[in-house]
Amino acid sequence: MAGQDTSPNFLYPDWQREYEVALLELDREKLPKCMATAETAIFARLKALIDKAGHEKERIAMDDALRALRLLKQDS
């Protein structure tokens, strides 16, 4: 439909967009840059949360995402 936003609603938009792009990238030449961008976004968010209480679910999600990116690196 015209004018309708089709982007997914992310729980953690500070880093999940970049992470999804890396997971969905099929071009092996572009993949390393996408993975690096995702990692940078995740690490920046971790740094932003360093002195903040709470956010346990997001921290777990980021840990899972970093683990998945490491596996993706091994496979590529």
C-alpha positions as CSV (number, residue, x, y, z in Angstrom):
1,M,0.0,0.0,0.0
2,A,1.3,3.4,-0.9
3,G,2.6,5.5,2.0
4,Q,2.5,2.6,4.5
5,D,5.6,2.0,6.5
6,T,6.6,-1.7,6.0
7,S,9.6,-1.6,8.3
8,P,9.4,-4.0,11.2
9,N,8.9,-2.7,14.7
10,F,12.1,-3.4,16.6
11,L,12.1,-3.7,20.4
12,Y,15.7,-2.3,20.4
13,P,16.0,0.0,17.3
14,D,19.4,1.4,18.4
15,W,21.0,-1.8,17.0
16,Q,18.5,-4.3,15.7
17,R,18.1,-2.7,12.3
18,E,21.9,-3.1,11.6
19,Y,21.8,-6.6,13.0
20,E,19.0,-7.6,10.7
21,V,20.7,-6.2,7.7
22,A,23.8,-8.3,8.5
23,L,21.7,-11.4,9.0
24,L,19.9,-10.9,5.7
25,E,22.9,-9.9,3.6
26,L,23.5,-12.5,0.8
27,D,26.4,-10.8,-0.9
28,R,29.6,-12.3,0.6
29,E,31.5,-9.2,-0.3
30,K,29.2,-6.8,1.5
31,L,28.7,-9.1,4.5
32,P,31.8,-8.2,6.5
33,K,30.9,-4.5,6.4
34,C,27.3,-5.3,7.5
35,M,28.5,-7.4,10.3
36,A,31.0,-4.8,11.5
37,T,28.3,-2.1,11.3
38,A,26.0,-4.3,13.4
39,E,28.7,-5.0,16.0
40,T,29.5,-1.3,16.2
41,A,25.9,-0.5,16.9
42,I,25.6,-3.2,19.5
43,F,28.8,-2.1,21.3
44,A,27.7,1.5,21.2
45,R,24.4,0.5,22.9
46,L,26.2,-1.6,25.5
47,K,28.4,1.4,26.2
48,A,25.4,3.7,26.6
49,L,23.9,1.2,29.1
50,I,27.0,0.6,31.1
51,D,26.0,2.7,34.1
52,K,22.2,2.1,33.8
53,A,20.2,-0.3,35.8
54,G,17.8,-2.6,34.2
55,H,17.8,-3.4,30.5
56,E,18.5,-7.1,31.3
57,K,16.4,-8.3,28.4
58,E,18.1,-6.0,25.9
59,R,21.5,-7.1,27.3
60,I,20.6,-10.7,26.8
61,A,19.4,-9.9,23.2
62,M,22.6,-8.1,22.5
63,D,24.7,-11.1,23.8
64,D,22.7,-13.4,21.6
65,A,23.1,-11.2,18.6
66,L,26.9,-10.9,19.1
67,R,27.1,-14.7,19.4
68,A,25.1,-15.1,16.2
69,L,27.4,-12.6,14.4
70,R,30.5,-14.6,15.5
71,L,28.9,-17.8,14.1
72,L,28.1,-16.0,10.9
73,K,31.8,-14.8,10.7
74,Q,33.0,-18.4,11.1
75,D,30.7,-19.6,8.3
76,S,31.6,-16.9,5.9
